[in-house]
Amino acid sequence: MSRLSKLCLSETAIKDPSLLVEHSTGLINLDLRDCKNLSSLPIVICSLTSLKTLNISNYSKRDKLPENLGNIEGLEELDGSRTAIKELPSSMVLLKNPQNLSLRGCNFLSSKPSNKLLNFPLLQRRSLDPMGMSMLALLGLSSLTYMNLSYCNLEAVPDVIGCLSSLTNLNLRGNNFVSLLEDIIRLSKLDSLFLSGCTNLRSLPQLPLSIDYLGAEGCTSLETLPLRPEKDFHPHLYLFNCFKLNDNQDYGGMFLTMLRRYIQRLDLGLQNILIPGSRIPKWFSHQSEGPSLNLQEPPGFIGIALCVVFVPCEHYPLQHPLESSENHPVTHFINFLCNVNGFKVPDYLSFGFSE
């Protein structure tokens, strides 16, 4: 079966896929999600040199990965979400082009790192928490672009993340840490940062200029959010239910400064800023109560800045969101329908968020 490129065994009762896998030498995608009867991953998987995607998620009894996993040098995507994996095998440093790693819902804090990790030179220069030591295998994975460590019960963000220079998307939702690592500013390609539901998070360090999306809904302890003065810094901000930010009077002016800066750009597009508050700033010159507003086109018209104060209504439970992804579950939508001189602005003027 050398021509078989994808093998999906998800939600089956298979106990040992070794025979199937052994003869599938050209396999590119192997899906073992929800295989509850699979006691362990067959070692033969490590001989699949063509494999690029491996999904072993949703099996709480799977507590380790094959030590020789790094032999799959071409592996690009690994999903070990909602498993009992305690650490990553040191051989992962042999992977040539890893792109995506998801360990959502893996409780690393209950684990003790193996002695094999103590050989890493980094440990001679700094002390790491158990989670950091369990993740040391990532040190050589500079090509990693996506990492999902959401709902991992993290009390500290692993230092090793600051070494992942190609990272563009980092999901840390639903963890217990109080602050982010200062080295995050070194991630010059980081585009999206997901922190929603980190209720113990109190402060953020300075973020890289590359940030385009910051999601921190429900970070109820968040008190400080450094907004960089550079004109190139204008991320979409989702800060719903960050009530302590609202208590800091300085932030209202900072957000307005950021919005004004964006309006002055030549390449205008859709920009979302969702922040706690109860008033529409006075510089929004056309204001009314209710669902609609009429205004005359001003001279030199280049765009519209819309501000809405709202109270969310009862919503669907998060486990059944209206529209969802692992990064951004959605419970509410805000839609803007605009007519300008009889011309209907396309209905992409909408965005979703969650409480």
Secondary structure as GFF3:
##gff-version 3
##sequence-region A 1 355
A	DSSP	beta_strand	6	8	.	.	.	ID=ss1
A	DSSP	alpha_helix	18	22	.	.	.	ID=ss2
A	DSSP	beta_strand	29	31	.	.	.	ID=ss3
A	DSSP	three_ten_helix	43	47	.	.	.	ID=ss4
A	DSSP	beta_strand	53	55	.	.	.	ID=ss5
A	DSSP	three_ten_helix	69	71	.	.	.	ID=ss6
A	DSSP	beta_strand	77	79	.	.	.	ID=ss7
A	DSSP	three_ten_helix	90	94	.	.	.	ID=ss8
A	DSSP	beta_strand	100	102	.	.	.	ID=ss9
A	DSSP	three_ten_helix	108	110	.	.	.	ID=ss10
A	DSSP	three_ten_helix	115	119	.	.	.	ID=ss11
A	DSSP	three_ten_helix	121	124	.	.	.	ID=ss12
A	DSSP	alpha_helix	130	134	.	.	.	ID=ss13
A	DSSP	three_ten_helix	136	140	.	.	.	ID=ss14
A	DSSP	beta_strand	146	148	.	.	.	ID=ss15
A	DSSP	three_ten_helix	159	163	.	.	.	ID=ss16
A	DSSP	beta_strand	169	171	.	.	.	ID=ss17
A	DSSP	three_ten_helix	182	186	.	.	.	ID=ss18
A	DSSP	beta_strand	192	194	.	.	.	ID=ss19
A	DSSP	beta_strand	213	215	.	.	.	ID=ss20
A	DSSP	beta_strand	236	238	.	.	.	ID=ss21
A	DSSP	alpha_helix	243	247	.	.	.	ID=ss22
A	DSSP	alpha_helix	250	263	.	.	.	ID=ss23
A	DSSP	beta_strand	273	274	.	.	.	ID=ss24
A	DSSP	beta_strand	332	335	.	.	.	ID=ss25
A	DSSP	beta_strand	339	340	.	.	.	ID=ss26
A	DSSP	beta_strand	343	344	.	.	.	ID=ss27
A	DSSP	beta_strand	350	353	.	.	.	ID=ss28
###
